[in-house]
Amino acid sequence: MVTTIQVDERTKNLLERLKIHNRESFNEVIKKLATAKFDSEPLSEEEIKDVEKSLDEIKAGKYYTHEQVKKKLNLK
């Protein structure tokens, strides 16, 4: 059975950011959220802004891969 739900644009964008890969469905994202264990203390507004900023940076390609970090630190 398939059901359609309505979400506003901001929620849709938040769900998009939670996808691990482009082909992951919203159903998979929502299922992960529904079964996740959460801390009892919610994030502060500042923490939420930091997370959103980090996600934007990742989407813009502003990150180092594990291999790049190892090379920069001269690790094997």
SVG drawing of the C-alpha trace seen along z (x, -y; Angstrom):
<svg xmlns="http://www.w3.org/2000/svg" viewBox="-2 -30 56 32">
<polyline fill="none" stroke="black" stroke-width="0.4" points="0.0,0.0 1.3,-3.5 0.1,-6.6 0.7,-10.2 1.5,-12.7 1.8,-16.5 4.9,-18.2 5.9,-21.8 9.0,-22.8 11.2,-23.3 10.4,-19.8 11.0,-18.3 14.4,-20.0 15.3,-18.7 14.3,-15.2 16.5,-15.6 19.5,-16.5 19.0,-13.3 19.4,-11.1 22.6,-9.0 22.5,-8.8 20.5,-10.4 18.5,-7.3 17.3,-6.8 13.6,-7.3 11.7,-9.5 10.1,-6.4 13.5,-5.0 14.5,-8.4 11.2,-8.6 11.5,-4.9 15.0,-5.6 13.7,-8.7 10.8,-6.8 12.9,-4.0 15.9,-6.1 16.8,-6.5 17.1,-10.1 18.8,-11.9 16.4,-13.1 17.8,-16.6 16.9,-18.4 19.5,-20.4 19.8,-24.1 19.0,-26.6 22.8,-27.2 23.5,-23.4 20.8,-23.1 22.2,-26.0 25.7,-24.4 24.4,-21.1 22.6,-22.8 25.7,-24.8 27.8,-21.6 25.3,-19.8 25.4,-22.8 29.2,-22.6 29.1,-18.9 26.7,-19.3 29.0,-22.1 31.9,-19.7 33.7,-21.5 35.1,-18.5 38.1,-16.2 37.9,-12.5 39.5,-10.0 42.2,-9.4 43.0,-13.1 43.3,-13.5 45.6,-10.5 47.8,-11.9 47.9,-15.4 48.8,-13.9 51.4,-11.5 49.5,-8.4 49.4,-5.0"/>
</svg>
